Structure formats: structure tokens, C-alpha cells
């Protein structure tokens, strides 16, 4: 089954927890988004883990340096999955994987900003990351870009678990059908909805047709 991850890219921890409660029935992964982590710190990860112990808690650290330290910070706060940037130096990603082994978490390598994604995949597979994320950021989305043009090639060229993010909603998610995606990450479609519960249910219903 394709997992649904809600990205809580908010600045208010209380609101983030409230939205997570509204959608927890329909999601498997709950993400402490980068803005939330930058505003609140590891308390956001800790609060989400304490509030949703049966869910996979993702800390979207987007680590670019001090790989071991940042994974350690997130893991000890309760994260199950920690993101690093695939564009980071090799040494940073390797040290993040070292922390993964010591703390029992999984590493998600975010391909945002990586030009030669297939070449980078080979390195990520070799060192032992768990997920590769095909991600079109908000600034790129404003230019009309989406992750759908890259995710097919990535999914066909890797044995890693594949996650995808970037402006995904219940209508355009059909573009992922048959690609073997493992995790679909949805932010604004759920968190900015007047009724996050309804939006999350729409996404869950749409995902049943992907595989």
C-alpha cells in the first residue's frame, strides 16, 4: 500500500498538532516540516512523537552539513525518518547513515536541487540510505514545475524506496499510477484546506488506485 505523509510546513506547533489529529486516520507518516523545525526546534519532533506514537514521524531536517549530529538530534527527539539533502557532500550523507545505524532511524535523501539524479542515485544506494525523495520545492512550483517529469525515471532506476513531493493533490496524483511509489507527501492540499480531514480522505481514496 502506498503510504501517505502529511507535511506540516507550519510555524505554529499547536496548529500543526491539531491538523495532525484531524488527519491521523488517513496518514501513515507525519512530518515535522522544515519551517516548523526551524521555528520550534526539536520540540516539534518530540511533541509529534508523543502525540502520535503509532505513526512514523519524519523530521524534514534537509541536512546539508553535520550529518551525524543532525540525525542524532532528530532521532533522540523521536524521529523515525530523517531527511538529508542528496546535494550535500558525500561525507555528510555518509555520516548521516552512520547515525542511522547507531540510532535505528531511516534516512530519506531529498533530490531537490540535484541535476544528475540518476548518477546521484548510485551513490545513495551504495552507502545505504532508505528512501529517495523526488521533490519539487515551492519556489519551483511557482514557476510551473512539478515532480512528475522526474519521478518516473527515478522510480525505474532505483531499488530504494521512492517518495515524491511537490504540489500533489487528489487530482494530479493520478500521474503516479503504476510507478511503484512508496510514499506520497502532501502539504498544502491538506494543511491549507478548510477541512483537512476531508482533504486527507480524498488523498487516501486517490492513493488506492496508484498500484
C-alpha positions in Angstrom: 0.0 0.0 0.0 1.2 3.5 -0.8 1.9 5.5 2.3 0.5 9.0 2.8 2.7 11.5 4.5 1.3 14.9 5.7 3.9 17.6 5.6 3.3 20.1 8.4 5.1 23.0 6.9 3.7 25.4 9.5 5.1 27.8 12.1 2.8 27.1 14.9 3.3 23.8 16.7 -0.2 23.8 18.3 -1.8 24.2 14.9 0.4 21.5 13.4 -0.7 19.0 16.1 -4.3 20.0 15.6 -4.1 19.3 11.9 -2.3 16.1 12.5 -5.1 14.9 14.8 -7.7 15.7 12.2 -5.9 13.6 9.5 -4.2 10.8 11.5 -6.9 8.3 10.4 -5.8 8.7 6.8 -2.0 9.1 7.1 0.9 6.7 8.0 3.7 9.3 8.1 3.5 12.7 9.9 6.2 15.2 9.0 7.7 17.9 11.2 8.3 20.3 8.2 11.4 22.3 7.8 9.7 25.6 8.7 8.3 24.1 11.9 11.7 22.7 12.9 13.4 26.0 12.2 10.8 27.9 14.3 10.3 25.4 17.2 13.3 23.1 17.0 13.3 19.5 18.2 10.4 20.2 20.4 8.2 19.8 17.3 9.5 16.3 16.6 9.2 15.4 20.3 5.6 16.6 20.5 4.5 14.8 17.4 6.1 11.6 18.5 4.5 11.8 21.9 1.1 12.7 20.4 1.1 10.1 17.6 3.1 7.1 18.8 1.7 4.7 16.3 2.7 6.9 13.3 6.0 7.2 11.5 7.4 10.6 12.4 9.5 12.3 9.8 11.9 15.1 10.7 12.5 17.1 7.5 15.9 18.4 8.5 17.2 18.9 5.0 20.6 18.3 6.4 23.5 19.8 4.3 26.3 19.6 6.9 27.0 17.8 10.2 25.1 14.7 9.1 25.7 12.6 12.2 24.8 15.4 14.6 21.6 16.4 13.0 20.3 12.8 12.6 21.3 12.2 16.2 19.3 15.3 17.3 16.2 14.2 15.4 16.4 10.6 16.4 16.8 11.3 20.1 13.7 13.6 19.8 11.7 10.7 18.5 12.0 10.8 14.7 11.7 7.6 12.8 12.8 9.0 9.4 15.3 11.9 8.9 15.8 13.8 5.7 19.1 14.9 4.3 19.9 16.7 1.1 21.2 14.5 -1.7 23.1 17.6 -2.9 25.1 17.5 0.4 28.8 16.5 0.3 29.3 12.7 0.3 30.9 12.9 3.7 27.8 14.5 5.2 25.5 11.8 3.8 27.8 9.0 4.9 27.9 10.4 8.4 24.1 10.6 8.4 24.0 6.9 7.5 26.4 6.2 10.4 24.0 7.9 12.8 21.1 5.9 11.2 23.0 2.7 12.2 23.6 3.9 15.7 20.1 5.2 16.4 17.9 2.9 14.4 16.2 5.5 12.2 15.8 5.6 8.4 17.3 8.2 6.1 15.4 10.0 3.3 17.7 11.6 0.7 15.9 14.6 -0.9 16.9 15.1 -4.5 15.9 18.8 -4.6 18.5 20.8 -6.5 20.3 17.7 -7.9 20.8 17.9 -11.6 22.0 14.4 -12.4 19.6 12.5 -10.3 20.4 9.1 -11.7 24.1 9.4 -11.1 23.4 10.5 -7.5 21.1 7.5 -7.0 24.1 5.2 -7.5 25.9 6.8 -4.6 22.8 6.8 -2.3 22.2 3.2 -2.9 25.8 2.2 -2.3 26.0 3.9 1.1 22.7 2.6 2.4 20.1 5.4 2.5 16.5 4.1 2.8 14.3 6.5 0.8 15.0 8.7 -2.2 12.7 11.8 -2.4 11.8 13.3 -5.8 10.9 16.8 -4.7 9.8 20.0 -6.5 10.1 22.8 -4.0 7.6 25.6 -3.5 9.7 28.2 -5.4 10.0 25.8 -8.4 6.2 25.1 -8.2 5.6 28.8 -8.7 7.4 28.5 -12.0 5.1 25.8 -13.1 7.4 22.8 -12.4 6.3 19.5 -10.8 7.9 16.3 -9.7 6.1 14.2 -12.3 8.6 14.7 -15.1 11.5 13.2 -12.9 9.8 10.6 -10.8 9.2 8.0 -13.5 12.9 7.8 -14.4 14.0 7.7 -10.8 11.5 5.0 -9.9 12.6 2.9 -12.8 16.3 3.3 -12.0 16.5 2.5 -8.2 15.8 -0.2 -5.7 15.4 2.4 -2.9 12.0 3.2 -1.6 10.7 6.2 -3.5 8.9 9.2 -2.1 7.5 12.1 -4.1 6.5 15.6 -3.1 5.6 18.9 -4.7 2.2 20.3 -5.1 0.4 17.0 -5.1 -3.3 16.8 -4.8 -6.1 14.3 -5.3 -6.4 15.1 -9.0 -2.8 15.2 -10.2 -1.7 12.2 -8.1 -3.0 10.0 -10.9 0.3 10.8 -12.7 2.0 8.5 -10.3 -0.1 5.5 -11.3 1.9 2.3 -11.9 5.3 3.8 -10.9 5.6 1.8 -7.6 5.8 4.9 -5.4 6.2 4.1 -1.7 5.3 7.4 -0.1 3.3 10.3 -1.4 3.9 13.5 0.6 1.2 16.1 0.7 1.4 19.5 2.3 -0.7 22.5 1.3 -3.6 20.5 -0.2 -4.3 19.2 3.3 -2.9 21.8 5.7 -4.4 24.8 3.8 -7.7 23.1 3.3 -10.8 24.5 5.1 -11.3 20.9 6.2 -8.1 18.9 6.5 -9.9 15.7 7.4 -11.9 15.8 4.1 -8.7 16.6 2.1 -6.8 13.8 3.7 -9.6 11.3 3.0 -9.6 12.5 -0.6 -5.9 11.8 -0.9 -6.2 8.4 0.8 -9.0 7.4 -1.6 -7.0 8.6 -4.6 -3.9 6.6 -3.5 -5.8 3.3 -3.6 -5.6 3.5 -7.3 -1.9 4.0 -7.7 -0.6 0.5 -7.5 
